[in-house]
Amino acid sequence: MGPQLRILQLNIEGISRSKGDYLSRLLVENNIRVLVLQETHADNASDLLSRGVNWLNPTLPPVQHPTVIIGDFNSHHQHWGYDNSDLNGESILEWMDREDASLLFNAKDKGTFRSSRWQKDYNPDLCFVTRDDLRRPLHANRKVLNDFPRSQHRPVMANIGIQIPITKSIQKPRWNFQKANWEEYRKILDDDIRWKKPVSTNYDRFVGMVISTAKKCVPRGVRKDFIPGWSKESDDLYKKYKATNFPLTAEDFLNSLNNARKEKWIKTVENMDFKRSS
């Protein structure tokens, strides 16, 4: 929904022709619009020391909304999955609080850096987005891709823009009991079952009878995509946004989906009966 900006960030750790070919294919496959490429390998110690070990003060300049800040910050902090914080991490956190920036981070994601020495994941590559006047962060999400050849850093993809949460369903036919014709089901089954004697030898016939009657009266099918919380209100707001491309309409649309999912969850919890539900 809406225009999408897809950014790929990678600390490539030594550029080469083979890495360039692999990277080109990765950009095409993921429809990347902006590439943020970093090279931190140094030819000698003096080159490395000239870059500085710690972040300067101020860490980063002031930013205006909308802005995306992404890269390898080489900083440790518990906010992005480290056991301990260092001076660089504290400096980045102070800048984030001062600029009211929002960090895109999910502790369930794999790390952006896989240490070949310690065989452990870390998160030196970070992505921040700014907030508007109502303190709403820029609509965005982050995804850590698979390992990149001959680099301990993994590519990080950031999707900027409003997105509709779509759930991919399993491609397996299901019974739609809400649309079943139960009166017809009862009539057909009652008419057929009266000719069968209630003996164990007729069990398989009885099961076949139930299944064949269900196929006649209970529709089955596969829904490829499912949007949780979709309603007439959200459908109207979606059409309105497509016609006007107004950001506030998009906010109302997403809020309608969130509110519907929240109400459904509340009802599910309130109606839960532990005598029957497990």
Summary of the structure (lengths in Angstrom):
residues: 278
radius of gyration: 27.5
end to end distance: 37.8
largest distance: 94.0
contacts: 702
relative contact order: 0.12
helix: 38%
strand: 18%
